[in-house]
Amino acid sequence: MSSSVIDFIATEARFGAHNYEPIGVVLSRGEGVWVWDTQGNRYLDCLSAYSAVSQGHCHPKILAAMVEQAHRLTLTSRAFHNDQLALFYEEIAALTGSHKVLPMNSGAEAVESAIKSVRKWGYEVKGVPDGQAEIIVCANNFHGRTLGVVGFSTDPETRGHFGPFAPGFKVIPFGDAAALAGAITPNTVAFLVEPIQGEAGVVIPPAGYFTEVRELCTAKNVMLVLDEIQTGLGRTGKLLAEQHEGIEADVTLLGKALSGGFYPVSAVLSNNDVLGTLRPGQHGSTFGGNPLACAVARAAMRVLVEEGMIENAARQGARFLEGLKDIRANTIREVRGRGLMLAVELHPEAGRARRYCEALQSKGILAKDTHEHTIRIAPPLVITSDQVDWALERFAAILTQDFS
Ligand SMILES: *Cc1c(COP(=O)(O)O)cnc(C)c1O
């Protein structure tokens, strides 16, 4: 390592809160599926900033939209109208079939906003007694890092010593419709769930789960809130992961790839009167819905569709999954995925996934471990067959080694 790499890493460590443990690479440039470090080494990005860079690094059309808008107008606040927000609403509604949109910034903010909205809907429309609203969530969920959200996490690392937390949440196992049926009470306003649990290690529920969930929520007048912040916008090979089961959520949360990685943009989408309960002054965000964010998001959604990225995610995801399944290595316990949301779970005896990620780095691949024994693989949706094959050769080389 040259001194410059050591300086960046050491300086971060000296001044920064140590709430991350990054792989030892300092990146300075990106283009499409590739990123380069400060020494000019090239890597295939198999994390895509946790699926935020689905459109590929520095997509030229999103970049152009951002620069053009930044020259004209960046922030008005919602105290005034701007000439981008209406177009963003129109285009995201047309893309997703939603009726109402609430623009926010980070994913966690979208989750918080959805929680506030479904509670309000519960009191004002469903008729739940004030202060009694219950929201059901799943074990091993990941919905962000704000205080409200970590309060219903089941991960001791995520919630430890951050309490006291807000009441009103009930935790059930993921993928278990009977548990949902048993947990719903007259005061239940919503079921908040990820279509595929990403941070938990790409956990895919049993087929038919969401069909049953949809039926239960409809029967009991419970809002189904799908957190598609990671699974949405083509990541799983469909625009929204809910489409794999042919269902529609009442509330859908988007973030991450909504800006193609240029800017924090998130949104709460609703198909019914949930967002309709919000009145002036009851919710807001200085930056939410700003013209720069809207212009970036519009371009990010446009290229996703125009350049066939969703279909490509389905095609290349299938190829990647097949290729991973073909790797004969006794380090591998299970390979799973849908579209380009993939994971290799290692046998506990094979050693920590992080060791394999560090070895992958030396072969020109950046991937991230999650939960000790799982390597998550989520390249930009613009990846080609040749690049998938190139990656597979390297995964095969590393996974057949034993780092235990
Ligand atoms: C990343 C993520 C979030 C949080 O988004 P931030 O922008 O980091 O706040 C919420 N839910 C899911 C499913 C995510 O993957």
The ligand as an SDF file (V2000), in Angstrom:
LIG
                    3D

 15 15  0  0  0  0  0  0  0  0999 V2000
  -30.9780    0.7990    3.0680 C   0  0  0  0  0  0  0  0  0  0  0  0
  -32.3360    0.4540    3.5590 C   0  0  0  0  0  0  0  0  0  0  0  0
  -33.0680    1.3370    4.3710 C   0  0  0  0  0  0  0  0  0  0  0  0
  -32.5030    2.6280    4.8940 C   0  0  0  0  0  0  0  0  0  0  0  0
  -32.1240    3.5310    3.9000 O   0  0  0  0  0  0  0  0  0  0  0  0
  -31.1280    4.7410    4.2900 P   0  0  0  0  0  0  0  0  0  0  0  0
  -31.0960    5.5690    3.0510 O   0  0  0  0  0  0  0  0  0  0  0  0
  -29.8080    4.1310    4.6350 O   0  0  0  0  0  0  0  0  0  0  0  0
  -31.7260    5.4450    5.4500 O   0  0  0  0  0  0  0  0  0  0  0  0
  -34.3560    0.9670    4.7260 C   0  0  0  0  0  0  0  0  0  0  0  0
  -34.8750   -0.1900    4.3470 N   0  0  0  0  0  0  0  0  0  0  0  0
  -34.2000   -1.0730    3.5780 C   0  0  0  0  0  0  0  0  0  0  0  0
  -34.8510   -2.3510    3.1560 C   0  0  0  0  0  0  0  0  0  0  0  0
  -32.8990   -0.7890    3.1760 C   0  0  0  0  0  0  0  0  0  0  0  0
  -32.2090   -1.6790    2.4430 O   0  0  0  0  0  0  0  0  0  0  0  0
  1  2  1  0
  2  3  1  0
  2 14  2  0
  3  4  1  0
  3 10  2  0
  4  5  1  0
  5  6  1  0
  6  7  2  0
  6  8  1  0
  6  9  1  0
 10 11  1  0
 11 12  2  0
 12 13  1  0
 12 14  1  0
 14 15  1  0
M  END
$$$$
